[in-house]
Amino acid sequence: MIVVVCPGQGSQTPGFLEPWLPYLGDELSELSEAAGFDLVEAGTVSDADTIRDTAIAQPLLVAAGILTLDLLLADGRREKVAGIAGHSVGEITAAAGAGILPTHEAIRFVRERGLAMQAAAALEPTGMSAVLGGDEAELLALLQQLGLEPANFNGGGQIVVAGAMDALASLAANPPAKSRIIPLSVAGAFHTRYMRPALDRLSAVASTLTAADPTLPIWTNNDGSVVSDGNRFVELLVGQVSSSVRWDRCMQSFSAADVTGIIEVAPAGALTGLAKRALRGIPSVAIKTPDDLPAAFAMLDQQA
């Protein structure tokens, strides 16, 4: 039972699309209009600061993920996939892969998502930090005291927290026992109350989308459950920007479903890394470049 996973913001690196151009160049150019900028330029020659911009990073990640997913699932391989899931903005990639959203509508939605979240982040200075290790209950109690929120429950002993910069500094100065705090280079406190100003804009865009019921099982970041209604999944995509990402529960669901392999689409690495810690013994393939496709094909062929 193979599950395909789609990474979220922060997975992108300068030039990551360069080796994919012989395979994706024309398609990326066609999607650039829907994205509102040149995806090929962003994915090949733009620097780290440029592609860190939320309004650039999110459409770039989703477009790259959708198109590499198309390569992965071509030639009858789609029938060998047991399900799909995405982390944060990667849920839009997964929605397209599951047939909930047509590709151009997924890109249009993620463009508005990036712009709306960028505008919300500009309202006041906020940030995010990764907390590695330590006791979860102790951390959550401390976050409540500081006015911080858990943004991403990533599993494998990692929780990303978010909120006001002074509160994050206080957390770093007095972390929970046996934990390590790593400040993240992001534009704001995503997946928290600070993103609520983005909801009206996203709801308006979502009302114009043509959602279909998924043709692949798809797990939600909301609680790790499988969602069978396409309109409901789109509703969850809207609410997701201001609520915690429960990737830990998605991985728990993978384990409960007896998943035997995980394939991560480009730009891969983050989610297979989490799986190696939380789902020990389950093989995985991170499709970072086209050279990784044969290993992914081989994993799917084992399901025949």
ABEGO torsion letter per residue (X at the ends): XBBBBBBBBGABBBGAAAAAAAAAAAAAAAAAAAAGBBAAAAAAABBAAAAABAAAAAAAAAAAAAAAAAAAABGGAAAABAEBBBBEAAAAAAAAAAGABBAAAAAAAAAAAAAAAAAAAAABBBBBBBBBEEBAAAAAAAAAAAGBBBABBAEGGBBBBBEBAAAAAAAAABBBBGBBBBBBBBABBBGBAAAAAAAAAAAAAAAABBBBBBABBBBBAAAGBBBABAAAAAAAAAAAAABBBBAAAAAAAAAAAGBABBBBBOBBGAAAAAAAAABBGBBBBBBABAAAAAAAAAAAAAAX
